Amino acid sequence: MFICNGKSVCKGIAIGKIKFYAKTSQAVVQRKIEDTEKEKKRYAQAKKQAIAELECLYEKARKEAGEESAEIFHVHGMLLEDEGYNDSVNHTIETQQVNAEYAVALTGDHYADMFANMDDDYFKARSADMKDISERVVRILNGAADSCDLGQEPVIIAAENLAPSETIRMDKSKLIAFVTKEGSSNSHTAILARTMGIPALVSTAVDDSCNGKIGIVDGYEGKFIIDPTEDILESYRAKKAADDEEKALLQQMKGKETVTGSGKKIHLCANIGHPSDLAAVLENDADGIGLFRSEFLYLETEDYPTEEQQFAAYKKVVQTMGGKKVIIRTLDIGADKQVKYFSLDQEANPALGLRGIRICLTREDIFRTQLRALYRASAYGNLSIMYPMIISAEEVLKIKEISGSVREELIAEGVTVGNVEEGIMIETPAAAIMSDELAKHVDFFSIGTNDLTQYTLAMDRQNEKLEMFYNPHHPAVLRLIQMVVDNGHREGIWTGICGELGADTCLTEQFVKMGVDELSVAPGNILPIRKIICDMK
């Protein structure tokens, strides 16, 4: 028996035979090319075929995992059509006189590295998307086959990594769990796993030696047990039966209000970073979207996204949510999310530098473009706007001056604008301490506990060496949260939590007792937290 520890991305227990999925190697050799125009035509034809394949995958995913899970393949198609991506491939072919395979691989590596070097887990996960689309084009250029045959019996798939396109092509009736060596909880493969309810682990020390053996995937404890003893096997069969029963009970929480036995109602919403995450929001019956990170629009392009591009994305989200509240955070570029075309200076301490609302207030043209798109989209649903990294009432007043003028400008143009609530993130100690004053100028507070914790403790949350010191349950953090809730209520505004602590079930009851009005968490945490709250007296 051998046990691999990993990170769970979808809870559950699976027992079955292991199949190690080995990707077909895409060897890329650099070759000198004389006729670069011919090579660029080869690339254009391969790209056209790749887009056709993605359209077929979209239809398959739509039928098996739902419209929003399928949206990733539209996104991949858009990435292949991206002007910056195509310019990079063609420029490499032209200037370096190299073959298309090499130019695509080089461009794909560049984009993948850009995302991988970000500290935000969601955007790190986009690195896999760039690899996936580039590998698809290289495979077509190489004339290689595309197959994901699982065999005749249900299996646990183990792999180095899995691209979304590989995951969706697999026969779901034969797939009972995923275990990968690489990947993250924010990858589209992980999202698909959660949408389909398939137990999944990432960051495991798995290799092909497990192929053909019996395995157990424990998505609760993050364990992959290979070749278990009979006693362990029997124990997990009993656990799986109990787990299946518990999941059936959780499904009964769908459609119910999140309300305690004493009648206290909590709005239980979802955090998302891309329109393709909407399937998981709907599947898990969230009351709305408490945090939609708009940065993907800026990180997935080679130039500032236009008003029309932004409007289309925001409109899609609010329409899909069918009248439920959607809170969209204005761009939070800077710190770990660097975008080349913003031309930001190198900073000694970027977490404390030019980021979030500070960029918006110093680059008003960018800010006004985003606000125009947001206000236009507000006519199609229940949209609220949230501003990050606030430290003073003066900032809020300046923001409201700009947003007010944008709203008036649109109305003067004859554009329909909805009734938009404006709120701020409380993620700096300054904002928490000044929340009594800030509450007079906004419609709501949303506490970003990730940054609030690191700034309060003066501790980089990304520094693994500080893990033994980093305590998100620190009394100072909890006192600040209580202060913000109390100050918000005194001024008649609601207060939510959208940081990771919102999904910490050890604190759920404490947050309710503090008076927190809303919790916004990853979609997969909605039903378990609803059950905890509904079970409260």
N, C-alpha and C positions, 0 to 999 in steps of 0.2 A: 504493500500500500504506500502511496506517495500523495502528499498534500501540497498543493500550490495555493498560496494566498494571493488575493487580488482585490480589485476595487469593484464593488457591485454597482451596476448601472440599471439593473432591473431585478427587483426582489422576487424570490420564488425558489422552488426546489425542483430539479430535474434529475432523473436517473435514466441512464441508457448507455448504448455503445458510443464510443468516441470516434469521430472521423476527423482526421487532421487535414484541413484544406490548404493545399500548397498552390500558390499562384503560379501561373505560367510565367516563366522569366521573360522579361522584356529587355533583351540585350540591346543597347544602343551604342553603335559604333560611329565615331565621327569620320565623315568622308569628305574629301575635297570635291566641290561641285563647280563645273564650268558654266552650265546653263542654269543660272539662278531663277530665271522666270519659269522654266519648266518645273523646278523644284517647288516654287511657290504655288504652282497649279496643283501639284501632287498634294501639298498641304491643304489647299482649298477643297479638293475632292474628298480627302480623308475627314476633314472637319464636317463636310456636308453629310457624310455617311454616319459620323458620330452623332450628329444632331438627330438624324432619322432613328438611330438606335435608342437614343434618349426618349424620343417621343413614344416608342413602343414600350419602354420601361415605365414611362409615366402612366400609360393605360393599364399596365399590369399592376402597378403599385396602387392605382386608384381603386381597382376592384378588390385588392387584397388587404390594403391598409388604410384606405380612405383618401379623400381628395387632398387634404393638407399634407399628409405624409408623402404623397406622390409629387407634391410641389417641388421637392428637392431636385427632381429630374428636369423640371422647367428651369430651375435656378442653374443647374449644370449647363443647360443649353444656352442660357443667357451669358454665363461665364465664357463659353466658347465663342460667343458672338462679341464679347467685350473688345472694344476698339484697342485698348491698351495691350491686352493679351495678344491679339492678332498682329498689332504693330510690332510687338517685341519679337514674335516668331519670324515675321517677314523681314524685319530689320536684321536679325541674326543671320538668316539665310543670305541676304543681300551683301552685308558688310563682311561677314566671315567666310562667305562662299562654302557653306556647309550644307549637308543633307537635312531634309525636313525633320526626320526623326530626332536628330541631335538638337535642332533648334527648338522643337517642342519640349523635349526633355529638359533643356537648359532653362527655358521660360517657366515651365512647370515647377522646377526646383526653386527658382527665384521667388515665385509667388508663394509656394508652400513654406519656404523659410521665413518669408515676411510675416505670415500668420503664426507660424510656430514660435517665433521669438517674442510674441506678445504674452503678457502675464495673465490676461483674462482667459479663463478656460474655454468660454464660448468661442472666442476668435481663434484660439489655438486649434480648436476642432476644425475650423475652416481649412486648415492646412491639408487635411485628408481629402477635402473636396477638390482642391487644386491638383493634387496628385492623381486623383481618380480620373478627372477629365483629360489630363495630359497622357496618362497611361492608356486611356481608351484610344486616343488619336494615334499614339505610337503603335499600339497593337494593330490598328487598321493599316497603317503605313507598312508594317512588317508582314501583313497578310496572315496574321495568327488567328486561330479560332477563339471563340468566346463561349466557355462552358462552365456550368456550376452544378454538375450532376451529383446528387447526394446518395444515389443508390436506391435500394428497394425498401429499407427499413428506417424508422425514426432514429435520429442520431443527435448527439451533442457535437456541434461544430467547434473545433479548436483551430486557431490560425494565428499567424503573426499579426495580421490585421485584416479587417474586412471593409471594403468600400461599400457605400450605399447600394451601388448598382449590383454588386455581387450578392449582397444580402437579399435584395428584392427578387433576384432571379432564382433563388433557391426555392425548392418546393416546400411550402409552409407545412404541409401535412407530414413531412419527413423531418421537420426541424423542431427540436425541443429545448435547445439552449445554445448560447454563444459563449465561447471563452477565447479571448485574444491576448496576445503578449503586449500589443500596443493599443492605442486608442484612448478615448476619454469619455467621461459621462455626458459630454455635450456634443459628441459626434452624431452625425445623422444616422449612423448604424445603431447607436445606442437609443436614439429617439424612436427608430423603427422597432427596436426590440421592446421598448416600453409600450409603444402603441399596440403591438401584437401580443403583449403580455408574456413575452418569452424571457426567462431568467438569463441574465448576462453578466459576465465579469470581464474587466479589462485589467491591464497591468499585471498579468500573471506570468510566471516563469515557465510557460508551456512550450513544448517542442514536439516534433513528429514522433517521438518515442511512445507517446500515448495512443497512437493510432490503433484502432481495433480493440482497445481495452474497454472495460466497463468503467463508467465515470459517474460522479455525483457533483452537480453544481448547486452550491448553497449560496443563493443570492442574498441571504440575510447576514451571514457571517463572512462573506467574501472568500469562500473556500471552494477549491476544485479538487475533489478527492479522486485519485486515479487508482483503479484496481483495489477497491475497498474490501475489507474482510466481510464475512457473512454477517457478523454481529453489527458492524457499521451499516451494512446494506439494509438489514431489517429495521434498524433504528431510524434510518432516513425514509424508509417506506412509510413508517408510522408518521414521521414529521410531514411528509408530503401529503398524506391524507388529511392531516389537521390543517395544513397550509391551504389546500384546496377548499376546505370548508370555510376557513377564515376569509379567503378571497371572495367566495360566494356571498358571505355576509357583508363584506365591504361594498359589493356591487349594489346592495340594497340601500346604501347611503346616497346613491345617485337620485337626483330629483328632490332631495330633502333640504330643508333650510339648515344652515349651520347655527344652531341655537342651543344654549345650555338648558338644563332642567329648570332653572329659575327664570328663563325667558330672555337671557342676554344673547342678542344676535351678533354674530361676527361675519363680516364679508370675507369670504375665502377666495382669493384670486390667484392668478398664475403669473409667473415671470417668464418672458420669452425674449429671444434675441433675433428672431427672423420670422417672416410670415409662414415659413414651412413648419414652424412649431405649433401652429394653430390646431392641428389634428389632435395632439396630445391634450391641449386645453379643453377642447370639446369632449373628447373621450372621457376625461376625468371630471367633467361637470363643474368646472370652475364658475364662480359667480361673475367673473370678468377678468380683465388683464390689469394687474396692479403695477406692472413694470414692463414696458416694451422698449428695449434698448434700440435706439435708432442708428447706432454707430455702423451697423452692417452696411448701410447705404453708402457710407464714406469709405469703409475699408475694402469693399468689393469693387471699387472703381478706380480708374487711373486719373480721374479729375473730379472736381466738385459735382456731386449729383445735382441734376437740374430740378427746378420746381416741379416739373411734370413727372419725373422719375419718383420723387418723394411722394407727391400727391397720389400716384397710382398705388404705391406700397401702403400708405396709411389708409387710403380708401378701402383697399382689400381687407385689411384687418378689421376696421370698424364694421364693414358690411357683413363679414363672416360671423362676427360676434352678435349680430342680430339685436342690437339695442342694449346689450350689456356694456358696462363701463369699460373703456379702454384708456389706460393712462400711458401716454407716450412721453418718454424722457427725451428732452432735447439733447443734441449731440454731446457726448462726453469723451471727445478726442483729447489726447495728451497723456501724460504719465506713461503707462504701459501700452497705450493704443496710439502708436505713432503712424502718421500718414505722410508719405513723402511730399505730396503736392501741397500740403499745408505749410511746408518750409519752416517748421518750428526749430528754434535754436536748440542745440544740445544743452541740457541742464544738469547741474551737479546732483540735484534732488528733484527729479521730475514729478514725484508723487505730491510735492509741495509747490509745484511750479505752475506754468501756464497750461491750464486744462479746464475742461468742462465749460461752465458759464463764463469763465475768465476769457476764453477764446471768443465766445459769442459776443461779449461786451466790448472786445477790442477789434473784432472783425464783424461789424454789424451787418455787412452785406450778406455774409454766410447765414447769420442768424435770421435776418429778415426773409431770406429765401425759404428756410425751413419753416418759419412761422406762417408764411403764406400758404405753403403746402398743407400744414396742419389745420389751419382755419378752413381751408377749402374742403378738406376731408371731413371736417366736423359736421358738415351738412348731411352726411350719409350714415351717421350713427352717434353713439354716446362717447364722445372723445374729450379727454382731459389732457392738459399739458403740465409736465413736471420739469422743474429746472434743478440741475445738479450743482453741488459744490458751493452752496450759498454760505456766506459768513456774516452778512449785515442787511439791515433794513434798506440801506441806501442802494444796494444791489437790486433788491426786489422792486423798489420804486422805479429804478432805471429800466428794468425788464418790463414792468407794466406799462411804462411810457412807450417803449418800442412796440410791444404786442398790441397796445391800444391803437397806435397809429397804423399798424398793419391791418388790423381789423377794419378800421374806418376806411382805409385805402381800398380794401376789397369790396366793401359795401358800396362805396362810391362808384366802383367799376360794375356794379350790378351783380356781384357774386353773392350767392346765398351762404351765410355763415351760421353755424349752430351755436348753442349756448354752451360755451367752453369754461369749465372750471380750471383755475390755475393754482398749482401747488408747488411746494419745494421739497427737495430731499434734505433731510437732517442727517448729515454725515460728517460734520465737523463739530468739535466741542464748542466752537464759537456759536454755531447755529443752535445747538442744544441749550446753551446758557442764555442766549438771546431769544429763545423761542416765545417768551411772553410778548415781546415786541413784534417779532416776525408774524405771529398769529393774527395780528391786526390787519395784515395786508394780503393774506392768501386764503384760499378756500380749503386747503388741506395740507397736512404734513405726511410724508412717507419717510420712515427712518431707514437709512442705508447702514445696516449694522456692520458690514464688512469694513468700510472706511472709518466709521465712527469708532470701532474697536481699535483699529491700528493707530489712529490719531490720538485717541484717549490714552492708550498704553505706550505711546511713542515707540511702536514696534512694527517693523515691516512684516506684514502677514504672509509675504511670499518667501521669507527667509527661513529655510528649513532648519537652520541651526537654532532658531529662536522658538521652536515648537514647544519645548518644555516650559517656556516662560509665557507663551501666548495663551491667554485665558479669556475667551469671549464671554464667559459667565462672570467676569470680574465685577465686584459690587459697584465700582465706579461707572461701568457701562450700563448696568441695570438701573442705577440711580438717574443717569442722564435720560434713559428711555422713559422712566416714570415722570421726570420733570417735563419732558416734551409732551407726553400725553396729558398731564394736568394743565399745562399752559394752553394747549390747543383747546381743551374742553372749556376752559374759562372764557375763551373768545368765541366759543360756539362752532369750532371746526373739528372735523374728524381726523384721527391719526392712525396711520398704518405702519407696518414693518415690511420692508421688501428685501432686506438682506438675508443672509444665510441663517441667522438666528430664528427667523420666522418659521423655518422648517424644523427647528430643534424641538423634538417632542418632549424633551425634559423640561422645557420652559413654556409649553403651550398653556397649561393651566395658569401659570404665573402671569403670562401676558394678558389673558382674559381678565384675571383679577385686577391687574393694573389699569384696566379700562381701555386697552387697545381695541380699536374699532374694526381693523382690517388686517389680515395676514396675507401676504402675496408670496407664493412659494413655487418651486418647480412643479409642473403639472402632476407628476407621479405622486406627490406628497399630499394632494388635495383630499382624497377620500380617507386616508389614515388619520389626518388631522381633524377632519370633520367628525369622525367617530369619537375621537378623544373629547372634542368640545361638546358633542351631543350627549356623551356619557357623564359630563360634569353636572353636579347638583345645582 
